[in-house]
Amino acid sequence: MSKKITVGDYLLLRLKEMGVRHVFGVPGDYNLGFLDQIVNMEGLEWIGNCNELNAAYAADGYARVNGIAALVTTFGVGELSAINGIAGSYAEQVPVVKITGTPSTKVMKKGALVHHTLGDGDFTHFMNMFKEVTVAQTMLTEENAAEEIDRVLRECWLQKRPVHINIPADISYKEIDAPQTSLALPEPVSDPTQLNKFVQKAAEELNKANSPFILADYEVNRYRLYDQLRTFVEASGYPIASFSMGKGVIDETHPQFIGVHTGQLSEDFLKQCIQESDCFILIGVKLTDSITGGFRFIHDLEKTNIIEIHPSYARINNEVFQAVSMREALEQLTEHVQHRTWNLNPHPAGNGSPFIPSSESITQERFWQRLASFFKPGDVLLAEQGTSFFAASTVKLPEKTTFVGQPLWGSIGYTLPALLGTQLADQNRRNILVIGDGSFQLTAQELSTILLHDLKPIIFLINNDGYTVERMIHGAEQRYNDINRWNYRRIPDVLDLNGNSISFQIKTEEELEEVLSKAEKANKLVFIEVHMGRLDSPALLRELGKLFAEQNKYC
């Protein structure tokens, strides 16, 4: 069965089927006709961003909460502005549909020297660039549109990585015959023989081990396999830790959860558990420098049995089992592991002693100690890749909290536009952003879009006079780590003409306590500028900075 529909409308209907309700981007003359179709499409809302990079960051944040996202830019100048954000989504496996409005097919066929090109008549340059950071690409035509749209969207869903769709200005309104059936969204599937071999061997290794240990990470998040992970954890009785990239992959209030693992920089109790383990099962883990304490942990892994489960394959030491899905592997292993009773008594409880505010200046340590009890179940916490991320990764979060950071790609300024995306994805959840002044200056204008849509997050701006995260690695007093000082608390007033925000500036613990009380009652965006020392940083970041400096070997 098929029906007549325009190419643009068909693409938008497919996006709606996949759960997209907002489309991010920036208008440009090559995409304006398609933007009309977005505006006229019931159930979709156009979210215009201040620039294309911010749009890509916003789409990334939206996809992490919603499951998938879409953004639209114009050809050349627009798509290249967005490519850094798309690369981050590729690196961290975030499914984003990148749509580019291109010049018309007639213009491209003639090789005309039109604007937003390199002036050489070649219209493939930017498509080729996007091939490096997307898993599927297409140039839509009247003949291939329905088939190609479905193919590319299925790859985005299956691989949880960005895809690139080019829609020429004269193609968007072409009527085509399109299927009326729903888009079948693929999931990783197992080869029964490979799955059976893996489960049998993995169960054998786990059941004979003295101290098996689970390490889980972000791939579980991307494929929404929280329930399967939790069921396996409880059936096994094994202790579990996460890495910071997948923080929140299991409720941190769970009795078997013992912390966020950062290699040799982990808490002593967690390091002891790791050292005593003779068999690790890594579920959805990618071992990168930022989350392993500069790779030191990887050397420890080489001394013991390792079982890895990834979305579409598994590994036991050096033996790879192709076509094994994480979902099925966890479900079957749950039925084959012998339950262990693990002594949890040594595990330190909670986030430390109660916070009693003083008149002293606020420090990183005390700020995060207080924030730990400010967080509520169901919050979305975004932490910029600086002092904020490395402090937040050590805080025990309430159940059903979503943690958003970018430790692998690590593009500074990411989290403010990402906040726009995460808050739009679910406006019933409280969103909290902690971002440094240096990062904020890169993407500050997207605060305007957040205010435009009357969103009500809580934003903590850590004013520590520059790039403290870089100071911890190298050049603590160098000018290149300095930035121009802004009067940050006034910025919302400049951008907000409708009274949708309230701003504060704090320097002491008592002021923090007072402002937090007001923030909980405010029914508008809350912007809190927090002054801290320029060399005040979380202990984890100080130690990691030394490891990064050693790794980089500057001189």
Protein Blocks (a to p, Z undefined) as FASTA:
>chain_A
ZZdddfklmmmmmmmmnopabdcddddfklmmmmmmmmmpghiacdddfbfklmmmmmmm
mmmmnopacddddehjlmmmmmmmmmmmmmnopadddddddddfklmmnopacehiahno
paklmmmmmmmmccbdcdddfklmmmmmmmmmmmmmmnopacdddddfklmmpccdddfb
dcddddddddfklmmmmmmmmmmmmmmpmbdcddddfklmmnopmmmmmmmmmmnopacd
ddfklgokacfkbfkbgbjcehjlbcfklmmmmmmpcbdcdehiacdfklnonolmmmmm
mmpccddddfkbccehjaccehiafklmmmmmmmmpccddddfklpcghjbjaddddfbd
cdfklmmmmmmmmpcghiacddddbfklmmmmmpccdehiacdddfknopghklmmmmmm
mmmmomkbccdddddfklmmmmmmmmmmmmmnopabdcddddehiafklmmmgoklgmkl
pccdddfklmmmmmmmnopaccdddfbfklmmmmmmmmmmpccdcdddddddfkbccfkl
mmmmmmmmmmnomZZ
